[in-house]
Amino acid sequence: MTENRRPNIVVLCLDTVRKDVYDRFATRLRERAAVRFEGMRALGGWSVPSHAGMLTGTVPSETGVHAHQRRFDPIDPEDTWIAPLEGQGYESVCVTSNIYASPVFGFDRFFDRTVPISPSRRLPEGMDVQEHISDRSAEGVEAYADFVREALEHDHPLRSLANGVLLKLDDVSRKLPIEKPTDFGGRAIARTLEREVAEPDGPVVAFANVMDAHGPHTAFRGLDDSIHGVSADFHSSSFRDSDVNVVDGLGAYESDIERVRRLYAATVDYLDRVVTDLLDALAREDDRESILIVTADHGENLGYESDGYLMNHMSSLSEGLLHVPFDIVATDDSALELAVDDTTRPVDVDGLASHADLGDAVRSLAGEEPFDPFALERERARAEIVGSGSGIPEGGDESYWDRGQRVVYEDDRKYYRDQLGDEAVYDVSGPPSKQVELPDETVPDGLFESAFGDWITDEERDGRDHAEEVDAASRARLEDLGYL
């Protein structure tokens, strides 16, 4: 394959999408996939360590990026899979709606260009309305007039004004029993990604993060009501996930959690349609083949027994979090050369796989030789977190919720150990995103080689308030996502 004809490679991270819900509701992508990895595991249970792992193939104790160090500064760009592709003529771009995977935390260092999308900046050429609000003390009519003045002085006044209108509509919908008029950025990400991939003359390697499946959850325009059936006045911020996580079972929150589950499922169906439309658009507008790797940085705990009755993705390495989708879809399926007998597609890779090999997959798909998906199967995989990732539940034991946790997968077993010395063995041979504890089995000696904590600096251990390191607009976004 000549350099000029190398395909575009897009790693599309559907943030917080777990494998079982994806399999059931992302039917279009599943049908169009050329290769489907059924046993893919993430390297961490929430955004910061997982994104660091996706770029480097390693865990927090090796990247230095974790709950106590949320910036990506410790990672040398040369140690990612992006740098070698740039050396081979690829342009690199990141389109992201995840504030952690953005310039705010240094994620843009790895790409030629980065385009952040947020609820206050859906049209990226326009001004960021939340930044404007955070930098001003004006209120009421004066605040509106101040915004209009600055928007009209911006290089893209109409887009800036549109960003303000869209943000205000979302704000109004939260206060009234009406459906949210916009999604959480999915369509904006797809439009921007389409432009960033199709316009350059040469090949592009892109990383995109879509946050619609991440909380908060509410009914929005475009969701399939036959899937969720949730009234427009419901918003998941009416209760705190941390409150659920400290009760026995689900308690009084059961009905609210069921609504969240249905909205989550409908959102995965919505993202399935968004990404399928993106594939069709790239096929129409670009004569260069584009290959999408559709995956997730992690899944989501939805309060099931197998999730430990937990919600969200704090302080956990459950299968609901670690078992993620990994489908390879091409705009021209016949052009995706596989080094296996693929007369009947899709090719299903059923064995254990890990995001540790994401870089190998990208490099292989961009290379001259046919891609061998079965070369990514492995005998062992691991995952790791240290710290909770979000606020400690009120009245909770900080040493428990902030503990380090590790798992190792071997065959159909998942071995677990945490910083407090607790261990467990799980059978993960059953349905996706499920684990069954095996109390009669023990963790083999020597499986976990190093101790927790010796790689965290004293400054990090002191628990710096990372929210104080970001601007007011970013802090507001982190609060809305439940990280503060």
N, C-alpha and C positions, 0 to 999 in steps of 0.2 A: 504493500500500500504506500503510495507516494505521500510525502508530507502534505502536499496541497490537497489530497483527497482524504486525509485522516478525518474521522468523524468527530463531531462535537460530543463531548461527554458531560452529562449533567447528573450530579448527585443530588437527588431531590429528597430532602429530609422532611417527612411529614411529622412534625414535632408531636410527641406524646401519643402516637398511634400504636396500639398493641396488636399483636399478631392475630389473635382470635377474632377481634372485631373487624380488622382489615380483611381477613379471609372471607368473612360473611358479607361485608358491605362494599368492598372495593371490587365489585364483580367485573367491571369493564377492564380495569388494569390487569386483573388476574387472567382474563381471557386473552388479552393482547400480549401478555408477557411471553418472551422467547425462553427465558430461564426463570425459575422460581426456586429460591432457597428456602426450604421449609424449616430448617433448624438454626437460623441466624440468631446470634446473641449479641447484645450491646455490651460495651466495656464498662458502663456505669449506669446508674439508675436515674440520673437527672441531667439537665442540660450542660452544665459546665464541664464535669469530668467526661461526659459522653462525647461532646464536641471535640475536646482535646484528644480523646481516644480515636475518634473518627479520622482526624487529620494525621495522627502519628502511629496508630495501631497499638498504643500502650495504655497503661492504667495510671491513675493519679500519682502513685508512689514513684513513677518514672517520669511523668510529664511535669510534675510539680504544680499542676492546676487542679484545684479541689475547692471545697466549701470555704476553707480558710485563706485561699489564694485564688480569687475568681478571675483575675486578669490572665491573659494568655502570653504575657511577657516571657515566662520561663522557656517557651518553646521556640527553638531556632527555626525560622521558615525553611531552611535547608533540610530539616529533619521531617518535613511533611512530604506527601506524595504529589503535592502541587508543583514544587520547585523543579523536579526533573522534567515534567511536562512543559513547563515554561521554557526550559532549555531546548526542547524539541520543537519549538515554534508555536506552542499553544498560548493563547491569551487566557488569563484566569480572571474570573469574575465571581463575586458573591452577591446574591440578592437575598435579603434576610428580613424577617419580621421578629426575630428573637433578639431581645436587647442584649443578652449575653453574647450571642454570636454576631456582634456588631462593633463599630469603632469605639463605642463606649468602654468596652473591656479589651480592646486591642486585637479583636479578631480580624480586622481588616489588614493586618500586617502580612497576611499570607497570600493576598490577591493583588492583581494589577489594579483592580477597581472594585469598590464595594458600594452597593445601593441599598441603604436601609429603608424599610417600609414600616410604618406604624399607624395606629388609629388616627394620629394627628398629622400624618403625612402620607396619605394614600397615593398621591401623585408626587413622586419623588422630586420632580423638577421644582415644585412649589415649596413654600416655606413650611417649616415645622411649627404647627400652631401651638403645641404644648410648650415648646421652647419659648415662644413669644409670651404665652400666658405666665410662665414661671419667671420670666425676666421683668415682668411689669407688676406694679402695685395698683394700677387702675382697676376699677370695678364698675359694673352696670353699664350704662350707655357710654360712658367715657372709655371703658375697656373695648367695647365694640368699635367705636370710632377709631381708637388707637390701632386696633387690628386692621381695619380697612385701610387706614393710611399706610401702614407698613406693607400690607399686601400689594397695594397699588404701586408702591415704589420698588417692589421685588422684580427680578429679571423675568419672572413668569407670573404676572399678576392674576390672570384668570385661574391658573392652577392653584395659586395660593389661596384665593378666595374660595375655590371649590373645596380645598382641604378644610377650611374653616366651617363651611356649610355642612360637610359630611360629619365632622366631629360634633357639631351642635345637634344634628339629627340623632346621632347615637346617644348623646347626653339626654335629649328629650325622651327618647324611647325607653331609657332606664327609669325615668320618673313617671311614665304613663304606661297603662296596660296595652301597649301596642308592640307589634313585632319590630325587632331591630331592623332598620332599613338596609344595612350593609353587613357583609360578612366581617371576619376578623383579619382581613388582609389577603386572603387566598387568591382572589381574582386579580388584585393589584400585583401580587408577586408573579402570577402567571403572565400577565401582560408585560411586565418589566423584563422577566426572564426571556420571553419570546423575542423582544427587541435586542436584548444584550447578546443572545446567542445567534440570531439570524443576521444581524447587520454586519458584523465583521467579515472581512474577506477570507481570513484564515480560520483554522479550527479553534474552538473555544472549549475550555474546561470550566464548568460552572458548579458552584455549590449554592443550593437554595434551601432556605428554611421557611416552612409554612406553619403558622401557629394556630390555625383555626381550631384544631382538636384540643388544644391546651385550654384550661379554664381561664377565665370564667365562662360559664355556659348559660346561654339563653336562646330562645327561638329567634332566628333571623331570616330575612328574606332569602329564599333560595333553598332552604331546607325542605326535605320531603316530609310533610305533615303526617303522611300515612305511616312513617317510621317512628316519629317521636310523639305526636299527639299531645304536646305540652303547651299549655296556655301561654299567651304572650306576656303575662304579668309575672312569670316565674323567672328568677335570676339566681344562679347558684351562690351569689354573694350573700344570700339571705341566711346562710349558715357558714360556719368555718370548717374546713376540712380537718384542721387540728383538733377541733372539738369532737368530731366523729372518731378520730384516731385514739382518743383516750377513754372511750366508753366501751362497755362490754358488748361486743357485737356491733349492731348498727343502732340499737336503741330507738329513740324517737325520730331518728333521721331517715328511717328506711324509705319512706315515701318520697322524700326529697332526693335521695340517692338514686332511686329508680328513675326519676325524671332526668337526672344528670346522665344516667346510662343511656336513656333513649335519645337525648340530645347529642350525646357523644357518637352514638351509632349513626344518626342522621348526618352528623358533620363528616364522618368518614365517607359516607355515600356522596355527600356534596363534594369533598375533595377528589373523590374518584372521578366525578364528572369534570371538575376543573382541570385535572391533570390530563384526562383524555382529550379535552378540548385543546390543551396546550400541545399535545402530540400532533393533533390534526393541523394546528396552525403552523407548527414547525415544518411539517411535511409539505404544506402548501407554499410557504414563503421562503424556504431555503432549500437549494438543490444539494446541500451537503447533508449527509445522514446525521441524525442525532440519536444518541443512545442514552436513555435515562435509566439510572439506578434508583429505584423507588424504595426508600427505606425509612427508618425513624431513629432518632437519637436514643429514644427509650419509649416504653409504653406508658401505661397509666394504671394505678390501682383504682378499682371501681367498687370496693367494698365487698367483694366476693370472699367466700371462705378461703379460697386458695390465695387471695391477696392478704390474708391475715386480717380481714375486715378493715383494711386501711383504705383511705382515699388519698388521691394526689400521688406524688412521687418523692416524698421526703423520707429519709431514714429507712430505706428498704431496698432489697435486691430480689424482690419476688419475680416469678416468671411473668406476671402481668407487666412488669417493667423491662425485663431483660430479653424476652422473646419478641423479636421485632420482624416486620416484613422486610424482604429483600428481593424485589422482582426487577428483572432487566427487560426493558421495553425499548424497541427501536421504531423510528419513524418509517423505516423500510425494513421490515422483518427479514426479507430474503437476503439483505446485505449484511446481516449479523452472522459472521462466519464462526461456527463452533467446531471445536476439535473433537466432537463426539457425533455419534449417529443421531441426527436431529430431524429425521424424516417426519416424525410426529412431534409437533410442538404443542404445548411448552415442554421443555426439559425440566423435570423436577429433581432437585438435589435434596435428598431427604436427610442426609447425615448432618452432623454437628458442623456449624460454621460460626465465624466470629467477625466482628467489625475490625479485628486486628488485621484482617486480610483485605480490607476495603481498598487500600492503596494498590495491592497486587491486582485486584480486579480492574481498577481504573486503568492502570498501566497496560494491562493485557488487552483490554478493549480498545485502547488507543494505539496499540502496536501493530506490527506487520503480520504476526502469526495468528491463526484462529484461536479463539478463546476457549479454554478448557474449564468449564465450571466445576467439574469434579476435583480439580486440583486444589480447590479452596476448602474441601472437606478436611477436617482435622480431628485428631484423637482427643484433644484437650482444649478447652477454652476457659477463660477467666473473666471476672468482673470485680470491680472494687469501688468503694466510696469511703470517704472520711468526712464526717460532719453531716448535718441534717439537710442542708441545701435551702431550707426555709426556716421560719420562726419556730422555736420550741413551743409546743402546746402549753397553754397557761396552766401552771401547777405541775407540769411534767418534770420528770427526772432528766436533767440536762445531760448527765453522763450517758444515759440510755439513748436519747434521741440524737445526740451528737457523736455517737460511737462510730468507729471505723468498722467496715464490714467487707468481707471477701467471699467469693464463691469460685469453685473450680468445677467444670463440667468434664465428665468422662463417660462416654457411651450414653446410657440412659440415666445416669446418676448426676446429681447436683450436690456438691459438698459445700457446706457453709460454716464459716467461723467469724465471730465478731471480736472487737477489741476487749470486751468484757469476759471473754473466754467461753461464751456459749457456742455450741456446735450443733449441726443438724445435717441429716442426709435426706434427700428428696428423690423420688422417682419422677422423671420428667418425660417419660415415654408416652404419656397419654395425650389428651387433646391439647391444642396450642394454648400457651399462656397459663397452663395449669401445672401445679406441683403437688405431690402427695408425700407427706413426711413418712419416713421409715424409721420409727423409734428404735427398732431392734438392730439397726446398722450403725456403724461408727465411722468417723472420718479416718482414713488411712494415715499412719504415721508419716511425717515428712512431706505431706501434701502441701501444706502452707509453710513455706521456708523461712520467711522473715517476720519480724515483729512489727506491730503497728507503731507509728508515732515517731520513730527515729529520723524520719525524713521530713518532718514538719518543723519549721524554724520556730524559735521562741516567740518571735514577733507574730507569726501566724497563729501560734497556740494561744496567745493572749486574747484572741478573738476580736480583731479589729472590726469596726463597723463598716463594712464595704459600702453600705448605702451612703455614708458620709463622703465617699470618694467620688461620687457621681453628681451630676447636676440635678437640679430640682425636677426637671422634666423626666429624666431617667428614673429618678426615685419614684415618681408618681406611677410610671409604667411598671416598675418592679412591684409596687404595692398592688396594682390592679391585677397582676399575674399571681399574687399570693406569695411572693418570695420575701416580703417584709411584713 
